Amino acid sequence: MAPAHYTAPRPVVFSGPSGSGKSTLITKLFKEYPTAFAYSISHTTRSPRPGEQNGKEYHFVQRDEMEKMLKNNEFLESTEFSSNLYGTSKKAVEDVANTGKICILDLDKQGVKNIKKTDLNATYIYVSPPSYEILEKRLRDRQTENESAIEKRLQEAKESIEFSKEPGVYHHIVVNDNLEVAYNFLKGLLIKEIDEVTKRQSAAH
Ligand SMILES: Nc1ncnc2c1ncn2[C@@H]1O[C@H](COP(=O)(O)OP(=O)(O)OP(=O)(O)O)[C@@H](O)[C@H]1O
C-alpha cells in the first residue's frame, strides 16, 4: 500500500494499429522492469474463455450490472464490440495507482478519444508501424487472424494513423521499425517514472 502523501505515477496509455507492436513493446517493459508496471483490468460482458479468471484478465460482469455502472459514470471509457460491452473503470486505474505501479492502458482510437475527455492525467503514446506495407506483412506473418479480420484491421489502421497525426492527441510517437531501437526510445520516455517507482519500492523493503 502506498503512503498517503505520495503522488501516484502517471498512467501510460498505449495506442496504435493492431500489429504495430504494442504487446511486443509492453511485454519487453514488463520483462525488464517486472515490478514497475501493471495493466488496468477492464470490465467486459463477454463470457470468460477457458482458463480466464474473474479479476485477472477481466472483471466479468452481467450486462445489466455494467449498464448500471455506466449510468453511474464509473467508467473512463467504454465501447461495444461484437455485441459485448468493454470498459475501463475509474476504480481499475485507481487500484493500480494504489499499488504504486505505473498503470498501463492499451486502447483503440475510440478509447483514446473517450478517455481524453476525462481528467485522467496520462502519458499518451502511439506505437506506429514503419509503413502500412510492413504492418500488413506483420499482421499476415503473425498468423493470428483470418483474411477478413486482417482486412478489417488494415482499414482501422488507416483511420488510426490519420488520427495520430492530429495535433495534441499523443505526447509521443514510437515508430516500431527495428524493435530494439523502438524499445530503447520507449524506455527513454518512461525511465524517469520507472526509476522513481523502483526507488520507492526498494525504500519500502
Ligand atoms: N520491430 C519489429 N520488427 C519485426 N516484427 C515485429 C516488430 N515488433 C513486433 N513485431 C511482430 O509483429 C507482430 C505484431 O506485434 P504485436 O502482436 O505486438 O502487435 P499489437 O500492436 O500488440 O497488436 P494487437 O493490437 O492486435 O494486439 C507480432 O508477430 C510481433 O512479433
The ligand as an SDF file (V2000), in Angstrom:
LIG
                    3D

 31 33  0  0  0  0  0  0  0  0999 V2000
   10.0480   -4.2170  -34.6530 N   0  0  0  0  0  0  0  0  0  0  0  0
    9.5030   -5.3440  -35.1150 C   0  0  0  0  0  0  0  0  0  0  0  0
   10.0480   -5.9560  -36.1900 N   0  0  0  0  0  0  0  0  0  0  0  0
    9.5070   -7.0660  -36.6890 C   0  0  0  0  0  0  0  0  0  0  0  0
    8.3980   -7.6710  -36.2010 N   0  0  0  0  0  0  0  0  0  0  0  0
    7.8070   -7.1110  -35.1290 C   0  0  0  0  0  0  0  0  0  0  0  0
    8.3320   -5.9200  -34.5260 C   0  0  0  0  0  0  0  0  0  0  0  0
    7.5140   -5.5950  -33.4790 N   0  0  0  0  0  0  0  0  0  0  0  0
    6.5540   -6.5350  -33.4420 C   0  0  0  0  0  0  0  0  0  0  0  0
    6.7330   -7.4530  -34.4110 N   0  0  0  0  0  0  0  0  0  0  0  0
    5.8530   -8.6050  -34.7250 C   0  0  0  0  0  0  0  0  0  0  0  0
    4.6820   -8.0530  -35.3230 O   0  0  0  0  0  0  0  0  0  0  0  0
    3.5210   -8.7640  -34.8940 C   0  0  0  0  0  0  0  0  0  0  0  0
    2.5560   -7.7810  -34.2500 C   0  0  0  0  0  0  0  0  0  0  0  0
    3.0490   -7.3330  -32.9980 O   0  0  0  0  0  0  0  0  0  0  0  0
    2.1100   -7.2770  -31.6930 P   0  0  0  0  0  0  0  0  0  0  0  0
    1.3310   -8.5480  -31.5690 O   0  0  0  0  0  0  0  0  0  0  0  0
    2.9760   -6.8630  -30.5660 O   0  0  0  0  0  0  0  0  0  0  0  0
    1.1090   -6.0840  -32.1380 O   0  0  0  0  0  0  0  0  0  0  0  0
   -0.0470   -5.3410  -31.3200 P   0  0  0  0  0  0  0  0  0  0  0  0
    0.0640   -3.9150  -31.6680 O   0  0  0  0  0  0  0  0  0  0  0  0
    0.0300   -5.6930  -29.8830 O   0  0  0  0  0  0  0  0  0  0  0  0
   -1.3480   -5.9590  -31.9840 O   0  0  0  0  0  0  0  0  0  0  0  0
   -2.8450   -6.1640  -31.3230 P   0  0  0  0  0  0  0  0  0  0  0  0
   -3.3700   -4.7730  -31.0650 O   0  0  0  0  0  0  0  0  0  0  0  0
   -3.6070   -6.8660  -32.4290 O   0  0  0  0  0  0  0  0  0  0  0  0
   -2.6910   -6.9970  -30.0980 O   0  0  0  0  0  0  0  0  0  0  0  0
    3.9890   -9.8490  -33.9280 C   0  0  0  0  0  0  0  0  0  0  0  0
    4.0860  -11.0700  -34.6280 O   0  0  0  0  0  0  0  0  0  0  0  0
    5.3710   -9.3530  -33.4810 C   0  0  0  0  0  0  0  0  0  0  0  0
    6.2310  -10.4180  -33.1480 O   0  0  0  0  0  0  0  0  0  0  0  0
  1  2  1  0
  2  3  1  0
  2  7  2  0
  3  4  2  0
  4  5  1  0
  5  6  2  0
  6  7  1  0
  6 10  1  0
  7  8  1  0
  8  9  2  0
  9 10  1  0
 10 11  1  0
 11 12  1  0
 11 30  1  0
 12 13  1  0
 13 14  1  0
 13 28  1  0
 14 15  1  0
 15 16  1  0
 16 17  2  0
 16 18  1  0
 16 19  1  0
 19 20  1  0
 20 21  2  0
 20 22  1  0
 20 23  1  0
 23 24  1  0
 24 25  2  0
 24 26  1  0
 24 27  1  0
 28 29  1  0
 28 30  1  0
 30 31  1  0
M  END
$$$$
